[in-house]
Amino acid sequence: MKRSLLMVLCLSVVSAFASIYDIEEFTATDAGSPDDYIVAEFGGELKVAPAEEVESLQSGRMVVRQKFEDPFGESETAYQLYQGGKGDVSSMTPMTAEGVDYSKLVKAKLYTRRGAAADKDVEKVYFDGKAVYAPGLSTAIVYIDGKAVELKGSAPAAEEEEEEESVAAAPAVPSSQAEECDEYDPDCEDEDDEDYSKYKTSAPIDDSDYTATDAARDVGDRFGIADEVRFWTAVGLSALAVTAAVIGIMQHSKANEAKDAYDNLKTLNAQILSACEGDSKCEEIMASQVRQDTWNLRDLQKRMDEDKKTQDSYTSARNIWLGVSAASIAGAVVLFVW
């Protein structure tokens, strides 16, 4: 029973962590507006798209996931999916995550970097049924089942076409050219003797450029993970809260058992004393009973004292662990909201 309770609490914590990085429902009622990447087909507005249809989009179709956030914080942030024709996406990089169900990407919030706050997700995300797009991003982070997953991108379509054109435009050098040149002929220039100075950079390499880049990257490594540190600290505090709550419940149960034993002995003691009807000699005889197979009042009182101490010990432990649980929950909430 206790193990089942612990598992339920742990699963609840994991579910809570996952939900802050997922979009549970698409409830926004705002109109969908087309842009350069997605084209409206009827009436100048995009139509709402069901989430389950995004992964089976036909060629030439596009879905944009729009985030609507109230700048004054009076209403909750809402999301909606809109469908339209595929516009010019050549400036965006298609991003994919190997082994991840595409339908989960549709509901996973997209982040520019690992460790970003839960509410700092990208406002507009595009889907074509195969890849995920976001303006200006070639990599991104999503959280699938509570674990960080990196979306990696390939070169945009426009760059691939330019590379193919460059390869096609490169002139072929006839193999006979090398054979026509004689090493003693001053008028014949071999291709290998061509002056390659024009391909060299005009400015010398400055080591300080690399130093500045490394320094900037080091600053990012040191201070750019603050959000991630806060998040995982909150996760740890939440796990501690669950553990402390379970232990506190167990200590409470033990304290109740000790209290029941104490109350039973106290009742028995009262019954024995009442039998003497206030006779001091009777009470003294009952208290000093020396037979080995019977209990006397002194033994009974000692046992009561032990049960009372046990009850107090479990009660104190219960209060401590439940206090730790409450403090951990408060800390986790502060870190999640921060």
ABEGO torsion letter per residue (X at the ends): XAAAAAAAAAAAAAAAAAAAABBABBABABBBBBBAABBBABGGBBBBBBAAAAAABBBGBBBBBBBBBBAAGABBBBBBBBBBBBBBAAABBBBBBBGBBAAAAAABBBBABBGBBAAABBABBBBAGABBBBBGBABBBBBBGGBBBBBBBBBBAAAAAAAAAAAAABBBBBAAAAAABBAABAABBBAAABBAAAABBABBBBAAAAAAAAAAAAAAAAAAAAAAAAAAAAAAAAAAAAAAAAAAAAAAAAAAAAAAAAAAAAAAAAAAAAAAGGBAAAAAAAAABABAABBBAAAAAAAAAAAAAAAAAAAAAAAAAAAAAAAAAAAAAAAAAX
